[in-house]
Amino acid sequence: MANSIVRVNPWVFLYVMRIQDEVDNGQRKDGSIRIHAQSAARAIEDAITAGVKIISISWTIRDLASQDSRLYPKHERDAIKSLKNAIENAKVAKVLLSCSASDDIQKKGIDTLPYCHASDYVFRIGAADAYGYSDKATDDHNTIHWFFPGNQVVDDFNPRLARPVELKHRDGSSVATALAAAMASLNMYLANVMKEHYRKDEKTPLKFTEYDENYKDRKFLNVWGLFGTRAGRIQGDTKNGELKWDTLAELCTKLVA
């Protein structure tokens, strides 16, 4: 996941945490992974303390509120409560939460954390193929804010490896969520760059007043059309620096629209 984020935003600073998990041997016995809610809560709290701007959440946890919580031991109920408190603290700290949709079509967004506890704040990401079509395994599309590539996504070449290995393909909403968090971090980085460049320009507000209806209400961003011509414009003319800044400002406007 970290590698996917760096591919999109090479200037990002990563704070990586491993959440405690185990193979779920419950009723379904399908070998799926069960995330420990208490561990997830501590990770979110630690990320807030570290001052992060974005948290990429690649897991989902079934909320006990959607079931009879009396069937679960007290320590599990307390863990879910701690996780909900951590989500609230992230909202207060204004940390952007990018969370993965479940790749189990039987699970619904309204029943899984962190989305169900802060559906008005959390960005929920689903997996899509190279053509922008949503993955069939993704649950309720009405609870998905954006679809990002999450089907047969090729790993980037790792120059730190001692010898070349065959490239792997990865699937799932967790891959899409990492790319979404990366795009959000790139937006923040570009906005900060633009802010510094235009700090003394009185016409700065006018550069961010455009709104492109072509991107309104779309859940899959056409990155080819969005970045293609502008990347060529920035790389093509090496002498006109102001044109490059204007092109970057235009790109930022469309990304946040």
N, C-alpha and C positions, 0 to 999 in steps of 0.2 A: 504494500500500500504506500509506504514511504517513497519507494522508487517511482510510483505513478504520480505522486504529488510533485516531486522534483522535476519530472519530465515537463509538467505544465508550467511550473513556477520555479526556475532555478535559483531565485533569490529568497526562497522561503526558509524560515528557521523552524526546524521540527523539534517537537518535544514528544517523544514516543513512549507509550506505556503499554505494558502487556496486562490484559485482564485475565483473572483466574477463570478457567473453564474446565469442563470435564465432559466425557461422553455421557449423554443422557440415556439411562437404562430404565426409563419410566414406562408408561403404558404403551407408547408407540414402538419402543425398542427398534428404532430405525438407525441408531448410531449417530444421531444428530448431536450437536454440541450445545451444552447448557452453560450459560454465562452466570457467574456468581454476582448477584445484584449488589452485595456489599462491596465487592472488589470494584465493580463499575462505579459505584457511588464515590469511593475513595479516589479513583482515577479522575473523575470530573472535578472533585474538590481540589485535588492537587494541581490540576490544570488551571483552575481559577487562580489559585495561589501563585502559580508561575507567571500569571499575567498574559496567558495566550488570548488571541483574538478569535480563533476558530477552533472548534472541537469536531473532529471527524469521528462519528460513531458508527462503526461497522457491524453492530450487533443489535438484536432486538430481544426484549425480555417480556414474557407474558405478564400482564398486570393482574394481580390477585383480585382486584376489584371486579374483574369480568367473570370471576368464579366464586365459589364459596370459600372464602379465605380461612374459615374455621377448619378446613381439611388440611391446612398447612401448619407446620410447627411455628412457634413464636419467632424463632430466629430468622425464618424466611420472611415473615410479615414485617419484622423490624428492618430487614435488609431492603425490602421494597420501599418502606417509608424513608429510609436514608437516601435511596436513589432519587425519590421524588423531591426530597429536600435539596439534593445536589442540583437537580434540574432547575429548581426555583432560584437557587443561588447563582447559577449561570445566567439566568434571565436578568437578575438584579445587576450582575456585573457586565451585562450587555455583551456576553460572549456569543458569537454566532454558532448555532448548533446545526450541524449537517448530519442527519441520521439516515441509516440504511432502511429501505423497505425490506419486508420479509420475503425471502425467495420460496416460502411455503404458501401456496395459494389458499390454504385452509385458514391461515392466520389473517386477521384484519388489523388495519392500522389503529382502529379505535380501541383495540384490545392489547396493544403492545407498547411498551416503554422504549424510548423516551417520548415518542410522538403523542400518545394518548393523554399524557399529563400536561403537555404544552403544545397542543395542536395549532394554537394561534402564534406560536413563536418558532417552533422547530421546522426546519426545511427537510422534507422527506424526499429521498432520492430513489428512483427506480432504475432498473437496468434496461438498456435499449441495444438494438443491434446496429450495425454500421449504416443502416438506412434510416434510422430514427424510429423504428417500430419497437414498441415495448416488448419486453420478454414475457412469454406466456405464463411463466411461473410467478411473476410479480403479482402480489395481492391487489386489493381494491384500488383501482386507478384514481378514484375520486380523492384519495388521501395522499396522492403523489404530487409534489410541487414541480419537480423537474425529472426528466429522464436523461441520463448520461450513458456513454458507452459502457456496457457491462456484459457483452456477449462476444467471446473470442477476442479479448483484448490482449495484444501481444506485449510481453514484457520487454522493456528497453534493454539494450546491451549494457552490461555492467563492466566497466573498464577495470574494476578492482579484482575481478576474477583472474586467477593464475592462468587458466586456459579457457578457451572459448567453449561454450556449451550450447546445446540446442535451445532456441528460444521457446518459451512456454506461453500458452494461451490461458488466460484466466477469465472466469465467468462469475456473474453474481452482482447483486446490488451493492455489496461491500466495495467492489472495484469501482462502480459508478459513483459511490459516495466519496471515495478518495479523490476522484477526478473533479467532483463538484466542489469539494473543499479546496482543492488546488486552484480551481477557477476563481473562487471567492477570494483567496489569498492574493491571486494575481490582480484582481480588481482593486483590492486595497492598496497593493504596492503601486499600481499605476496611478491611482487617485492621489497618493502621497507624493509621487514624482511630479504630477501635474500641479498640485497645490504649491509645491516649492518653486516650480518654474514660473507660475503665474501669480506669485504672491504680490508683486508690485504692479500688476496689470489691472487697471480699473475696469477693463472690459471683461474680466474673467467670468462673472456670472452669466454673460451672454453666451459663453462657449458651452454651457451645460443646460441650456433651456430647451434644446431640441428633443423631440420625442418621436421615435420611429415606430409608427403603427405596425410596420411589417413584423416586428418582434413581439407585439403585444399578445398575450394569452397563449404563447407557444411554450410547450413543455420540453421541446427538444431544440437546442440551439444549433442553427446551421453554421457551424464553425468555418466551413469552407468559404461561404459567401461573406461571412463577417470578417475573417482575418485575411483572406486571400489577397484581395486587391490592395488593402491597406498595408499589408506586409511588403508587397511589391513597391508601393509608393514610398515607404520608409527606407527600404534598402536600395531603391533605384537612384534617387537623387541624393548624392552625397554632399552637395554644396549648400542646398537650401535647408538650413537647420530649422528655420521657423515653420516650414511646411511640415516637417516631421513632427514637431510639437502639436501643430494643428490637427494632423492626422491622428496622433495619439489621443488628443482631447476628444475627437470625434468618436474614436473607438471606446473610450471610457464612458461617454454619454450613452452609447448604445448598449453597453454591458450593464449599466445600472438602471436603464430605462425599464 
